[in-house]
Amino acid sequence: MKAKFYSCDGKLRDEKNVRNLKEALNTAEDHFLIEIYDDHGKRLLVYVKC
């Protein structure tokens, strides 16, 4: 899975390969929007943490 991390202003801050959703959330730190993609590039989830 791939996770893309965005800040509040919508700028892409980081992009990482993760094993699961829990790992993505633990990696989120101060990011406010997280998009999770499967191995084929299909978006599975958008998580907003505000």
JOGIHU-V855421 format. One record per residue. RES is the residue in three letters. OMEGA is omega in radians with two decimals (* if undefined). Layout:
RES&OMEGA, RES&OMEGA
//
This chain:
MET&3.09, LYS&3.09, ALA&3.05, LYS&-3.08, PHE&-3.13, TYR&3.05, SER&-3.12, CYS&-3.10, ASP&3.05, GLY&-3.14, LYS&3.09, LEU&-3.10, ARG&-3.07, ASP&3.11, GLU&-3.08, LYS&2.95, ASN&-3.14, VAL&-3.14, ARG&-3.07, ASN&-3.10, LEU&-3.13, LYS&3.11, GLU&3.12, ALA&-3.13, LEU&3.10, ASN&-3.13, THR&-2.97, ALA&-3.13, GLU&-3.05, ASP&-3.14, HIS&-3.02, PHE&3.13, LEU&-3.14, ILE&3.03, GLU&3.14, ILE&3.14, TYR&3.04, ASP&-3.07, ASP&3.13, HIS&3.11, GLY&3.12, LYS&-3.13, ARG&-3.11, LEU&-2.97, LEU&2.94, VAL&-3.10, TYR&3.13, VAL&-3.12, LYS&-3.13, CYS&*
//
